[in-house]
Amino acid sequence: MRTHLALAWLLVALPSGLAAQNAPPGGHPLRPGDVLKVDVWGHQEFSGLFSVDETGRLQYPVLGDIDVRTLTVYDLRERLRQGLEVLYKSPFVTVTPLFRMAVLGEVRQPGLYTVDPTLSVLDVVAMAGGPVPSQDPAPAWRNRAAIVVQQGRQSSGNGRAFR
C-alpha cells in the first residue's frame, strides 16, 4: 500500500514541482535535457520533438543551433516565430515543454514516459496500459483511492474515498 501511495504522490507532485522550480515570469526556463514539442501550423516539416543538448542548444531546421540557456518557453516561441517569418507570413508556432515521468507499480507497462504537463494522473496511467487485472479487486480499489487522495480528497483508510 505504501508503494501505491508513493507512486500516486510521484505522479501528482512531479509535474507541478518541476514547473514551479525557479520558473521566471513568462514561462518555464529551458535547460539541458529538456524535450520540447514544437508545432508550426500548416508546416509539418518544422514541427516535431526537439531536445536541448548538454550545452544548452536546440538544433532547429533552417534556423540552426539556438542557445536556449537564458530563454523561457515563451522566448523560444517568439524566436522561432521571428525566424520562420523569413519563409512564411505570420507563422503560428506553439512550444510545449514535455516532462519525463516514471510510472511504476501495478500497471501493464511500467516505465519512463515523456508527457505533456496538461495530462492528468489518470491519463498517464492510461499511457502505461492501465492497471494490471487482479484476482482481488481490493488492491486496484486501494490504488485508485490513493490517487484520489493525492488529488485533494481524503480516504477513510479502508480503500473507500470520501469528500
C-alpha distance (Angstrom), angle and dihedral (degrees) to the residues before:
residue distance angle dihedral
M1 . . .
R2 3.80 . .
T3 3.79 90.5 .
H4 3.79 89.9 52.4
L5 3.79 91.0 52.5
A6 3.80 91.3 46.7
L7 3.81 90.9 49.5
A8 3.77 92.5 48.5
W9 3.80 91.7 47.3
L10 3.81 91.1 49.3
L11 3.79 92.1 50.7
V12 3.79 92.9 49.6
A13 3.80 100.7 38.5
L14 3.80 102.4 39.5
P15 3.82 101.6 71.0
S16 3.79 94.9 41.8
G17 3.80 91.3 45.0
L18 3.78 93.1 50.5
A19 3.77 93.5 47.8
A20 3.78 92.5 48.0
Q21 3.83 96.6 51.5
N22 3.79 107.1 109.6
A23 3.79 92.8 -35.1
P24 3.81 107.2 174.8
P25 3.77 122.0 -146.1
G26 3.78 104.6 -80.0
G27 3.77 100.6 41.7
H28 3.76 151.0 -65.3
P29 3.84 114.0 -14.8
L30 3.80 112.7 -124.3
R31 3.80 121.6 -127.5
P32 3.81 139.9 164.9
G33 3.79 113.5 -63.9
D34 3.81 95.4 28.6
V35 3.79 116.4 136.7
L36 3.80 115.6 -147.5
K37 3.78 129.1 -165.8
V38 3.81 108.2 -146.1
D39 3.80 120.2 -168.7
V40 3.79 122.6 -173.8
W41 3.78 106.6 -172.0
G42 3.79 112.0 -121.6
H43 3.82 93.9 4.5
Q44 3.80 110.8 84.0
E45 3.80 91.1 171.0
F46 3.82 88.4 72.2
S47 3.83 95.6 41.2
G48 3.78 126.9 88.2
L49 3.79 146.1 82.6
F50 3.79 116.2 -45.9
S51 3.81 128.8 -175.4
V52 3.78 128.2 -147.2
D53 3.81 105.4 -127.8
E54 3.80 126.5 -134.7
T55 3.83 91.4 -89.5
G56 3.83 92.7 55.1
R57 3.80 96.0 -104.1
L58 3.78 130.0 131.1
Q59 3.82 118.5 -152.2
Y60 3.79 108.9 -142.9
P61 3.83 128.3 177.7
V62 3.83 114.8 -98.7
L63 3.83 92.8 -3.0
G64 3.82 95.5 62.7
D65 3.82 123.1 -159.8
I66 3.79 114.5 3.4
D67 3.82 118.3 -167.0
V68 3.81 103.0 -134.8
R69 3.84 100.1 170.9
T70 3.81 92.3 107.8
L71 3.81 97.2 33.4
T72 3.78 133.3 97.0
V73 3.79 124.2 -148.0
Y74 3.81 88.6 -97.3
D75 3.84 91.9 51.6
L76 3.80 92.1 49.4
R77 3.81 92.0 48.9
E78 3.80 89.9 53.2
R79 3.81 92.3 46.8
L80 3.82 91.5 50.8
R81 3.81 91.4 46.3
Q82 3.81 91.9 50.7
G83 3.80 91.8 47.0
L84 3.80 93.1 49.5
E85 3.83 92.1 48.2
V86 3.81 86.0 77.9
L87 3.82 87.3 66.6
Y88 3.82 103.8 27.4
K89 3.77 135.6 29.9
S90 3.85 111.4 -111.9
P91 3.82 99.6 -18.4
F92 3.81 114.9 -156.4
V93 3.82 107.8 -132.9
T94 3.80 129.5 -179.0
V95 3.80 125.0 -173.8
T96 3.81 119.0 -166.3
P97 3.81 121.5 -175.7
L98 3.79 112.1 -137.1
F99 3.80 123.6 -151.0
R100 3.77 130.5 -146.5
M101 3.77 112.5 -126.7
A102 3.80 129.4 -177.3
V103 3.79 113.8 -138.6
L104 3.78 110.3 -163.7
G105 3.78 136.6 164.7
E106 3.78 131.5 44.2
V107 3.81 99.4 -1.7
R108 3.81 127.8 118.7
Q109 3.82 96.2 -116.9
P110 3.81 111.9 23.7
G111 3.77 114.1 -171.7
L112 3.78 148.3 97.0
Y113 3.81 115.7 -45.8
T114 3.80 131.7 -172.4
V115 3.78 106.1 -138.4
D116 3.78 140.8 -179.4
P117 3.82 111.8 -114.3
T118 3.81 90.3 -125.3
L119 3.81 92.5 67.3
S120 3.79 118.8 104.0
V121 3.79 125.1 -131.3
L122 3.79 90.2 -102.4
D123 3.82 90.7 52.1
V124 3.81 90.2 55.6
V125 3.82 92.0 46.7
A126 3.82 87.5 51.3
M127 3.83 89.4 52.1
A128 3.81 86.1 56.5
G129 3.79 89.8 56.7
G130 3.78 97.1 -96.7
P131 3.79 127.8 -91.6
V132 3.78 120.1 -31.8
P133 3.81 112.4 -104.5
S134 3.77 110.6 -107.4
Q135 3.78 134.1 -163.0
D136 3.78 88.0 -134.6
P137 3.83 112.7 51.6
A138 3.82 91.6 -160.4
P139 3.86 96.3 82.9
A140 3.80 91.0 50.8
W141 3.81 90.2 48.4
R142 3.80 91.0 49.6
N143 3.81 89.5 48.7
R144 3.81 91.2 52.5
A145 3.79 90.7 45.7
A146 3.81 89.9 53.0
I147 3.79 90.3 54.9
V148 3.80 90.8 48.4
V149 3.81 90.2 50.3
Q150 3.78 90.3 54.6
Q151 3.80 91.0 51.5
G152 3.79 91.9 63.7
R153 3.79 104.0 -80.8
Q154 3.78 127.6 108.8
S155 3.77 130.0 -124.7
S156 3.76 127.3 -139.2
G157 3.82 88.9 -136.1
N158 3.81 94.5 -112.8
G159 3.80 94.4 84.4
R160 3.79 94.4 -91.2
A161 3.77 114.9 117.4
F162 3.76 122.3 -146.9
R163 3.79 134.4 178.6
